[in-house]
Every structure is written in structure tokens, then in C-alpha cells.
Amino acid sequence: GPAAAQEGAELAAVIGATVPTGFEQTAAEEVQEKLGSVSRISRDRGKIYFEVPARSLPQVHRLRSVDNLFVVVQEFKEYQFKENKEDALKDLEDLVKKLPWTDPLKVWELNNSLKKKKTKRKKHNLQSPASREKLSDGGEEGGADQNNTTDQEDCAQNPVAVEPTGGQDTENPQGVTSRNGVEEEEDHEQSDVRVEVQASSESGAKAGGQPGEGAAKVLRFRVTCNRAGDKHSFTSNEAARDFGGAVQEHFQWKADMTNFDVEVLLNIHNNEVVVGIALTEESLHRRNITHFGPTTLRSTLAYGMLRLCDPQPTDIIVDPMCGTGAIPIEGAAEWPYCYHIAGDNSPQAVKRAANNICSLLRKNESKDSSTALGVPLDIIQWDICSLPLRTGSVDIVVTDMPFGKRIGSKKKNWDLYPACLMEMGRICTPGTGRAVLLTQDKKCFAKALSRVGHIWRRAQTVWVNVGGLHAAVYLLRRTWETAEERRPFW
């Protein structure tokens, strides 16, 4: 009601966001641009923090560069952990009573009411026969078959299957997903814990059960702990268990690992401790893709790559190895004043990308059928080493190159990479053209780049973590040098 709106207008929230590792600065720039807030980049990579009025929550959820969102309850920059395990855990338990829960819980409630409105709208749309028809036609593949495509990333269908990196201590009980979809190369664990104690039913008076739902509503919760660092005497499991027990005692909530209302986050990175309440149920990067390949790129990473090359209105942007189309679809959604061309040599990948584009069109139609327009995006099957594009006709090339792990092989990359860079150089405008390329095969890429140094020079490198693999995003600028023509197309 009006009272809640009034409260939302006055309420300020410190929001924490997990972002693709390496693209923290990009996310901070987007927050500044769209919300007018200055972000602080966390020492723990892959996170940013910013303050906004609670009424701006809908705009926060529309950010393109963030994966998961949470409201910060309190942050401790230099938390002193006791050396003895029991003492350290007792301190975490005692902390629960001292934390300022009231405002963050109001922000969580406000966020919930926004989600409810959205769900009601979705249900209403799905019930109309027209939209039922639209949903049932097209899209014959369920995205389950694993034919090769040329995108390279952790498969978004299975966010738990992260390849561990050297020296990493990861505790992931079954059914636990990483909050930011990647794991750092250090001692890092995460745990959700269920506290097996029956809660009393007098609940919500303390916790603030949902407005209008009466005091009988007992909130269900779980605690997720992310711990990184090697100087702690306890595991993430133990921290989540003891902290969760204290949360239950304090609020009289009921612990439930799978069917919970509130997710309390305990992030511990060396001596930095952040307690938060999750505002997203699943990562915001799952927004465009309905037909997945074995290596579908996350939309948030695709956004970061596109933003790096600074697209201008009327630019022609090409993804010559598009896989399931994550990059061009994100590009068409966020930069509709550019023209996007996607291509791949695999017919299966082209089919999946076409289905993803159809899903995007249907989503646009259901939003507002009166003004639904197409998307400035075409897809074609082609050979990356011999593109049917006129020399010097493209402004930007953005692509995720095969790592040689799930797609292709390291051996093939030694021939493929130089040939790709030559062909990309041919189609790109001399002097102003640019390319943003993601690869984990850094040695091979460096060698290939040295061979085509006359047409491409490296302007920037962003180190990213892709499904546990240490990869790099390279921003290249096209020199004025003329690239050799393979054969005339026109």
C-alpha cells in the first residue's frame, strides 16, 4: 500500500552483486551509467557493492552485467577470527544477535513483492491462448543433445559441474550451486546447511512475516557460506551450520535447504566478512538462452565483452563462431541501433541459435504486442576461414574462440587461430575496426597474434574465470595496413 511505497522511498540499500570475474570495472561503469551510483569493487574478485534507494530495485534487476544480487546486512573489513575453531564459530553465532537486520529484511520484502507482481503478469500471459500457441510452435529441440558448437564456457544447464582448479578446496554438497558460477584458484569452499531443529510456529512477529499473511506464517530459510582463504580453522560447512543455528534461534525461522523463503549469505574472504540476504533466486545471466549447447556462454560475460568494444549506433557487429548465439542475442537486446550478424560452421549450432532468436522474438511480442519489432540480427552457416563478407565492411568482431577442450583441439588451434585472425582482419575496417576475443588457449593465441601483428595490435587484456578455467579476453584494434584478399566475393 501507500505506506509501503513511502517506506520504500526512504529506505536505502547497500546492494552486493556477483559479476563475471575480470569484468568488475565494466559492471561498476554500468551501475554508474544506469543508476547513478558509485560502486566499490571487492577485494574478493567477482563482486561489487553500491548503494541505491530501495525504490530503484526494479532497475537493479535490469542490469546486464551482474549475475546474482544480495542486500548487505553488514560488512566487516578486518574481522579478527579466533585461532581456536570452537571460539571462532562461537563468535559467528554471537554475531547474529548484533547485526542490523531490520532494513535489509524490509528491502528483501520489497524485492519479494516486486517478484510476486512479475509472476502474476507471467501467469496471465501464459494463460492467453495466443501465447500458448506461440510457446508451443518452433523450438523442436530441448537443448539436451550435446552436439558440438563453438562457444566455450561452463554449460549453463549444470552450474554445479565446475572443473576444480589447482590447489582448490571446494565443498559442494549435492544440490548446491555456486553464487557467482565460478570458483577462484585458491582455498575456496561453499556450503549450504540445513539445521535439523523443529522451529516453533510463533514466527513472523520477530522476523516480520509477509505483510498481510498474518503472524502464523513461519519463514523458511537456508544459510549459504562462501569461504575463501587458508587461515581459517573451520570449514564453510561448519560456519554455515553454526551461523544458521543462531539465525534460527534469533528469528524462530524454520530451516529448509531446498524450499526456502530467505537465503542468508555468509561470505568470508580471508579477513573480510559480509553478511547478506539474497535478492535473486537464480543468476540473472539466464535471460536469453533457451536452447543450450555444451559450451553456452553466460549472457553477463557476453555483455562485458560487447561493452569492451564500445559499440556505436550503425556499427556492424559480427560473431563468426557464435555457437548458440549468446553474444549476438545479448548485443541485439542491448545495442539495437547496431546490426548484428552471427555465424557458425556447425548446422546444429546455427539451428540452436535460430531457436534462441525465435524465443527472444516471442518474449518481445508477449511484452507488448502493439509495438513488437524484429531484432537487428541475422544468422548464417559459414566457414570462419572464408567469410562471405566484403573486405573492410565490418566494424566489430566479437567471438568466443574454441578453447580446444570441449570443442576442437589444442593441435587444431595452431592452424585455426592465425587463419581466423587473418580473415577477421580482412573483413574489419582498417584503422577503426576492433575485435574482442575470448580464449583459454593463451599460448596459441599469443603466437597467432605475433604472426598477424601487421593487421592487429593488442589494446587490452581482461583475465576472466570461465567455469574454473583461467581464460583471457583480448581487445584488438585494426591497423591501417591492408589485409590480403583470399578471393573476391563481389
Secondary structure, DSSP 8 states (H G I E B T S, - for coil): -HHHHHHHHH-EEEEEEE--TT-HHHHHHHHHHHH----EE-SSTTEEEEEEEGGGHHHHHT-SS-SEEEEEEEEETT----SSHHHHHHHHHHHHHHS--HHHHHHHHHHHHHHHHHHHHHHHHHHSHHHHHHHHSS----S------S--S--TT-TT-----TT------TT---TTS---SSSEEEEEE-------TTGGGTTT--TTS-TT---EEEEEEEEE-S--SS-HHHHHHHHHHHHHHHH--EE-SSS-SEEEEEEEETTEEEEEEE--SS-TTTTS-SS--TT---HHHHHHHHHHT---TT-EEEETT-TTTHHHHHHHHH-TTSEEEEEES-HHHHHHHHHHHHHHHHHHHHH-TTS----SEEEEE-BTTB-SS-TT-BSEEEEE---SSSSS-HHHHHHHHHHHHHHHHHHB-TTT-EEEEEES-HHHHHHHHHHTTTTEEEEEEEEEEETTEEEEEEEEEE-SS----SS---
